[in-house]
Amino acid sequence: MTYQASRIAPGVRNRGSALIQAVTAAFILFVVSMGFLSLARYNDAKQYSHTAWAEAYYAAENGLLEGVQRISEVPPTQSVTSVYGSYSKTSLPHTPSSDVTSATYTIGPDPMNQPTFHFVSCSAEVRGKIRTITARGQYRPPSQV
C-alpha cells in the first residue's frame, strides 16, 4: 500500500476551513430556530385571538338569552314595550369575565312590524373582538296543538 501525501501549493494556507464550517452551521441553526420561534409566536397569537372571539360570542349569547327571557316574563296584562330599551352588562344575571370590556343588549319592536314579534340584539367586545347576535322572537305564540 502506498499513500500519497497531499501537497499544498506554495502560498496557499489550509487554515480557517473548520471555522467557516462551524460559523455556517451555527448560522443555519440560528435561522431554523428563529423560524420555529416565529411559528410558535404566530400560533400563540392566533389562539389568543380565537379565545377572544369565543368569549365575546359567549357574552353576546348570554345577553341575547337575557333579552328573550325579559320578553317572556312580561305578564299578559302588560305591553311588551315596557321592557324595550338598551341594557348594559351590569344587568346580566351573572358577572361576565373581566376580559369583556362591553356587553349591551337591546330589546325593541320587530323591524317587519309584526305586532307579536320583537327584536333582540346583543353585542359584546373582548380584547377588541366584537360579536353581535340578533334574534326575532314571538311573544306568546299561538299553540300549534
Phi, psi and omega in degrees: 000136178237142177245142175247131178278137178283141181252135177266133180299147180300133178091351180259129180254148181256012181280153174089351181293324177291324178294319179295319179294320180293317179294320179296316178296319178296320179295318179296317177297322178297314180297317180295316180293324176294325176296316178296318179296320178296319178294319178296320179295318178298314180296323178296315179296323179295316179294323178298319178293318179297322178296320178296317178298317181294318179294322178295319178297316180299316180294319179294321179296319178295321176296319179296316179296323178294321178296316178295322178297319178299321178295316184291339181272359178289126180293153181299339180280347180252163176272146179293339180299345179293341179256001178299143177147183178251141182232148181262180182292345178287342180268004176285151183290343178236166178268119179294163180298161183291343178286341181283106182281327176207146175210118179229144173230147184235134176245130182206184180288158179294132178295341179265008176060034173276127188295328182264000180259149181222157186247131177234131179227138179224136176235140177224145180235131177225119179047044177084356178262124184247129174243135177234130178235137178235154177215149176237115184235154180259131178275123180049068181293152179294148181292139178264008183270000000 
